[in-house]
Amino acid sequence: MSRTYDVVVGTGGLGTGIFLALQGNHTLGREESRAATLLDQRDYCKLHIVCHYLSRLLGRHVPVVPIGRVGEDDAGRGVLGEMRAAGLDTSYVGISTLPTLFSVCFLYPDGDGGNLSTSSSASADVSADDVLRARPVFERHRGRGLALALPEVPLASRTALLRLAGDHDFLRVAAVVSGEVAEVRASGMLTDVDLLAVNIEEAAALGGTAQPGVMAREVVEAAVTELSRLNPRMSVVVTAGGQGSWSWDGQQLRHAPARDVDDVVGTAGAGDAHLAALVVATLAGLDLAEANAFAGLVSELKVASPHTINPDIDAASVVAAADRLGRPLPAALRGLLT
């Protein structure tokens, strides 16, 4: 691929949260009071996680510009400080009168879990106007940028980003969550996406296979069929944890198996690490299957940390891991990382 990229611009949720380990595997009841252990695990929201890894992997090669909002509170100041420390350009992260987005992740002993996030948060306050204020960035990098539209901000704001990106010939990458699939479909947003990255549950919602007993590959094939109907030009990547991941480039569906990883400490945030690495490999010019294989490597490294951002991942650690595991990186990607 001959295209050159020199900026990444994205919008999505910015915030923090906590992890609770529930006692007992039975589903949390409506009126139940249950004991839980507060875990020493740091949680972050999707835009922060993805942009953090992008900055740590790309270094000074490609600036990363998040668009979002945090509250005028300790959590918001902490998030902003960490983003700046990671090298992100926070010029378009505004301050809201609403509190910073906060989530509670709860984990059952058998490994299942869920997430509760505040709805009236600073991230919900991100408007299309906030996105349009970044127009000068798009104008400066016309034809040479990549745009990320991620959940936890209003759909209208993400749509505004994708359309602004389309107007300036940016590559457009998006993710969605299961609970918003009907709204996303109705909005027509997917027609403005070049690459959609989802997990297996989100793929099931998109393809109409969200019922027990459906094999992962069937879920992926149904999702690809439906997404190709909605936007024949869109590529798709689906992650499925220990079952690996699939990539669809518009012509061929390819499976990348997951490698057995010893000492898995925390899987939360692995999908976001995968997405960030997918973007990095795309910037390096790799085809989708190669990019997806590299993303699998980075997501494997993520699970060595209990936090949704593994602070030990950077370009040097990824290159070293690839060499150690005998998974050589393509020259263009190695050059971008070193």
URVEN-V923495 format. One record per pair of residues at least 12 apart in sequence whose ideal C-beta (glycine too) atoms are under 7 Angstrom apart, sorted by sequence separation. I is the first residue (numbers start at 1). J is the second residue. D is the distance in whole Angstrom. If there is no record, write none. Layout:
BEGIN
I;J;D
I;J;D
END
This chain:
BEGIN
22;34;6
23;35;5
103;115;6
104;116;5
149;161;5
162;174;7
207;219;6
224;236;6
236;248;4
244;256;5
301;313;6
23;36;7
51;64;5
80;93;6
103;116;6
149;162;5
209;222;5
223;236;7
235;248;6
244;257;4
278;291;5
281;294;4
22;36;5
103;117;4
147;161;6
208;222;6
235;249;5
244;258;4
278;292;6
281;295;7
21;36;6
51;66;5
147;162;7
204;219;5
207;222;3
223;238;7
235;250;6
243;258;7
298;313;7
319;334;7
20;36;4
21;37;4
101;117;6
102;118;5
200;216;6
203;219;5
207;223;4
242;258;5
301;317;7
20;37;7
66;83;7
101;118;6
203;220;6
206;223;5
233;250;7
277;294;6
278;295;4
301;318;7
20;38;6
21;39;6
147;165;4
207;225;7
208;226;7
220;238;5
277;295;4
319;337;5
20;39;7
47;66;5
99;118;7
174;193;5
200;219;6
207;226;5
318;337;6
319;338;6
18;38;6
19;39;4
101;121;4
172;192;6
203;223;4
206;226;6
298;318;6
301;321;6
47;68;6
79;100;6
100;121;7
101;122;6
172;193;5
173;194;7
206;227;6
274;295;4
277;298;4
19;41;4
66;88;6
98;120;6
99;121;6
100;122;5
101;123;4
172;194;5
173;195;5
174;196;6
175;197;5
176;198;6
274;296;7
315;337;4
70;93;6
72;95;5
98;121;6
99;122;7
145;168;7
147;170;5
171;194;5
175;198;6
178;201;5
315;338;7
19;43;6
64;88;5
65;89;5
66;90;7
69;93;7
76;100;4
98;122;5
146;170;6
151;175;6
173;197;7
178;202;5
181;205;4
216;240;5
224;248;5
274;298;7
297;321;7
18;43;6
64;89;7
67;92;4
68;93;5
69;94;5
70;95;7
71;96;6
75;100;4
145;170;4
146;171;5
147;172;5
148;173;5
149;174;4
150;175;5
151;176;6
177;202;6
181;206;6
273;298;5
274;299;4
297;322;6
17;43;4
63;89;6
66;92;7
69;95;7
70;96;7
73;99;6
96;122;4
98;124;7
131;157;6
138;164;6
142;168;5
143;169;4
147;173;7
151;177;5
166;192;6
176;202;6
220;246;5
241;267;7
273;299;5
16;43;6
65;92;6
66;93;6
69;96;4
71;98;6
73;100;6
75;102;7
98;125;5
126;153;4
130;157;7
138;165;7
142;169;6
146;173;6
162;189;7
178;205;4
216;243;5
16;44;6
71;99;4
126;154;7
128;156;5
132;160;6
155;183;6
159;187;6
71;100;4
96;125;4
123;152;5
128;157;5
131;160;4
135;164;7
139;168;7
151;180;7
155;184;7
163;192;6
224;253;6
270;299;4
273;302;4
15;45;4
56;86;6
70;100;5
123;153;5
124;154;7
127;157;6
131;161;5
138;168;4
159;189;5
162;192;4
297;327;6
14;45;5
48;79;6
55;86;5
126;157;5
158;189;7
162;193;7
196;227;7
13;45;4
55;87;4
128;160;4
132;164;7
138;170;7
155;187;6
221;253;7
239;271;5
270;302;5
13;46;5
14;47;6
55;88;5
131;164;6
159;192;7
269;302;6
270;303;6
12;46;5
13;47;6
14;48;5
52;86;5
155;189;7
12;47;3
48;83;6
203;238;5
239;274;5
254;289;5
11;47;7
94;130;6
256;292;5
267;303;5
10;47;6
51;88;6
190;227;7
256;293;5
266;303;6
193;231;7
196;234;6
200;238;6
249;287;7
258;296;7
265;303;6
191;230;7
199;238;7
200;239;7
249;288;4
261;300;5
264;303;5
265;304;6
266;305;6
269;308;3
294;333;6
10;50;7
190;230;5
191;231;5
194;234;6
195;235;5
196;236;5
197;237;5
198;238;6
199;239;5
200;240;4
256;296;5
265;305;6
266;306;4
268;308;5
269;309;6
290;330;6
10;51;6
92;133;6
190;231;5
193;234;5
194;235;7
237;278;6
247;288;5
259;300;6
263;304;7
265;306;5
266;307;7
92;134;5
247;289;5
261;303;6
190;234;7
286;330;6
247;292;4
8;54;6
76;122;7
245;292;6
285;332;5
286;333;6
284;332;5
284;333;4
71;122;5
101;152;6
245;296;6
70;122;5
281;333;6
284;336;5
69;122;4
235;288;6
283;336;7
8;62;6
14;68;4
69;123;6
7;62;6
68;123;6
237;292;6
6;62;6
7;63;5
8;64;5
9;65;5
10;66;6
11;67;4
12;68;7
14;70;5
45;101;6
69;125;5
5;62;6
8;65;7
10;67;7
11;68;6
69;126;5
7;65;7
9;67;7
68;126;6
16;75;5
15;75;7
43;103;6
69;130;7
16;78;7
43;105;6
16;79;6
67;130;6
15;79;7
67;131;6
14;79;6
67;134;6
65;134;7
36;106;7
65;137;6
199;271;5
45;123;7
197;275;5
14;93;7
197;278;6
25;108;5
16;100;7
20;104;6
22;106;5
25;109;5
15;100;5
17;102;6
22;107;6
25;110;5
68;153;7
15;101;3
16;102;6
17;103;3
18;104;6
19;105;5
20;106;5
21;107;5
22;108;5
14;101;6
15;102;6
17;104;6
20;107;7
13;101;5
15;103;7
17;105;6
19;107;7
50;148;7
50;150;7
175;275;6
47;150;5
46;150;5
46;151;6
15;121;7
46;152;6
173;279;6
45;152;6
15;123;6
14;123;6
13;123;4
11;126;6
11;131;6
9;134;6
9;137;6
7;137;7
146;279;6
7;141;4
6;141;6
9;145;6
12;148;7
7;144;7
8;145;7
10;147;7
146;283;7
6;144;5
7;145;4
8;146;5
9;147;5
10;148;3
11;149;6
12;150;3
13;151;6
5;144;6
11;150;7
12;151;6
13;152;2
4;144;6
5;145;6
8;148;7
10;150;6
12;152;6
13;153;6
5;146;5
12;153;6
11;153;6
11;157;6
11;158;6
11;161;5
105;268;6
49;269;6
53;273;6
62;283;6
50;272;5
54;276;5
58;280;6
49;272;4
53;276;4
57;280;5
53;277;7
41;266;6
50;275;6
54;279;6
46;272;6
50;276;5
54;280;7
59;315;6
52;309;5
56;313;6
57;314;7
56;314;5
57;315;5
49;308;6
56;315;7
49;309;6
53;313;6
57;318;7
44;308;5
41;306;4
42;307;4
43;308;5
44;309;5
40;306;7
41;307;6
42;308;7
8;279;7
61;336;6
5;283;5
58;336;7
57;337;6
1;285;4
END
